[in-house]
Amino acid sequence: MGKHAARLRELLEQNDILVVPGAYDGVTAKIVEKAGFEAVFAGGFALSASLLGQPDVGCLTMSELVTQVRNIASAVTIPVLVDGEDGYGGVVNVQRTVMELEKAGVAGMFIEDQEHPVKCGAIAQYKVVGPAEELVVKIKAALDARSDPNFLIGARTDANIISLDEQIRRCNMYADAGADIVMPLADKTDDFRALVDGIKAPLWVSLAPHIETSLEDLRRVGFKGIVIFPVEALFVAVKAVTDLMAELKEKGTTRETWERMSPPGYGDFFRLMELRRIMKYEEGLRGLAKK
């Protein structure tokens, strides 16, 4: 547990921008790691969709989240960052969420200032932001609950529905309360510049598909912190499976989609799953049985 949190701290010190792709299960997390990324993110949007077939509107429970991110953390050797929603309730719930995620092998998380039930950040018309003072109390409770001081506690604001200035005010409040890193929401490079200039703390931001700002744009405005790409793997997988099923239904075959996508065969997939390492243990057991 502790080694991943410590490793995450090292990565943040070593990189002005730590790029963290999103994953929603063990396979996608392994692909992130194999591609050379040094951390992976598990967000409520992708987990709610993949586990429940539901939009990100607060249906996912804390226990469902913990079970899935435990599986993800067990599948990889890199640190896992997690969307902790609003902490799944009040102060006591926040503390339990922190403790359970630590036990699951997670390296860090954020909690946010939306009112329960929390909605996806992209659906602004349905979001309701609570008083900043409530998240300040939750941040202090989260800090008290963690057993490893390296475990990253982030604080996200959804006050983009109010104003840029309010986001800056809240992020500075959350940093003053002890949050290790703060997460505002923006979709324009000029807004990111204002956030960088106005917030006196490390930043954690999302570059979801609808955001035109690039990593290079962030570097130009002096950004330092974590940048997540939370839903891209999920959306690409949805498109691929949709095309596959359409071809199968219409033509009774999957050949065209298969050839166009060039997916891995059994051999490549078993290598990703590290089958050979597992089978070595099986071979050892069979050898013992013959003696």
KASULUR-V304655 format. One record per helix or strand of 2 or more residues. SS is the DSSP state (H for helix, E for strand). FROM is the first residue (numbers start at 1). TO is the last residue. If there is no record, write none. Layout:
SS_FROM_TO ; SS_FROM_TO
This chain:
H_2_14 ; E_17_22 ; H_26_34 ; E_39_42 ; H_44_52 ; H_62_75 ; E_79_83 ; H_91_103 ; E_108_112 ; H_124_126 ; H_132_145 ; E_152_156 ; H_159_161 ; H_164_176 ; E_181_183 ; H_189_198 ; E_203_206 ; H_215_220 ; E_225_229 ; H_232_251 ; H_255_261 ; H_266_272 ; H_275_290
